[in-house]
Amino acid sequence: MKAKIYVTLKLGIHDPQGHAIHQSLTTLGFDAVNDVRLGKFLEVTLEEPDQEKAEATVKSMCEKLLANPVIENYRYEISSS
């Protein structure tokens, strides 16, 4: 199984990197950009044939290490390839 995991800061959490990117884009002439929020994308390959077990494993990994649930949201997609 392959898991695609997306981690982003929750709304209301200050994102200094996103702000810096937004300023740079504006400086480069991309005036239509209103906001930038930076996040993480991870691909994890699992040797788990059972979909439900794979989802439980990925959820546990996100909550224990890959995301900080206090300030970050996460979502994932799991496929069998």
Buried (B, 14 or more C-beta within 10 A) or exposed (E): BEBBBBBBBEEEEEBEEBBEBBEEBBEEEEEEEEEBBBBEEBEBEBEBEEEEEBBEBBBEBBEEEBBBEEEBBBEBEBEEE
